[in-house]
Amino acid sequence: MKRVLVILPNAFEVFEAAAFIDVLGWANHYGDTPIETVTAGVVPEIACTFNVLSVKPNVLLANVDPINFDAVTIPGGFESQGFFEEAYSESVLQTLRDFDSSHKPVASICVGALPLGKSGILRGKQATTYHLMGGKRRQQLSEFGANVVDAAVVTDENKITSTSPATAIDVALMLVEKLTTKENAERIRHLMGFSNDPTTE
């Protein structure tokens, strides 16, 4: 059994969070290794980006012991709606540091890479983040000490970063691969309709 913590800061992007939750759910049901997904928030109720949905996470981040999990993920969100207020909170940053210090997978999508950067775990590491709108986010990531790479998805040791919502499924499947096997991840990719490879039936 693998356990994955999905951190949901206020103003998180539903699509990006859903990619983690859905892919891990498919992997739990149809993969070769059970995977439990647990959502965590800084507060008991969280509004998503665009404020059209609110969610109650499974647990409060303050009550999470990283030793009980095998990986942590964080989606991106919108600064204009307050995403970084919680994403940059010390509870989130320390959680990311704790997972990284144990060399457990730390996966982010889009600007979810910036909390990783602010936590210090990307210093001197290859990483990427949102690449459009003048490159502001990549500049910020660079200021945190990351070596910014112009690629859709970047892995460096246990850390996964990516450029945009379009990468969400690939990041989630990469996490499945890190937690289990490449073959298992490819099977889930196929079963979810993202691959036509008949060898993964």
Buried (B, 14 or more C-beta within 10 A) or exposed (E): EBBBBBBBBBBBBBBBBBBBBBBBBBBBEEBEEEBBBBBBBBBEEBBBBEEEEEBEBBEEBEEBEBEEBBBBBBBBBBBEBBBBEBBBBEBBBEBBBBBBEEEBBBBBBBBBBBBBBBBBBBEEBBBBBBBEEEBBBBEBBBEBBBBBBEBBBBBBEBBBBBBBBEBBBBBBBBBBBBBBBEEBBBBBBBBBEBBEEEEBE
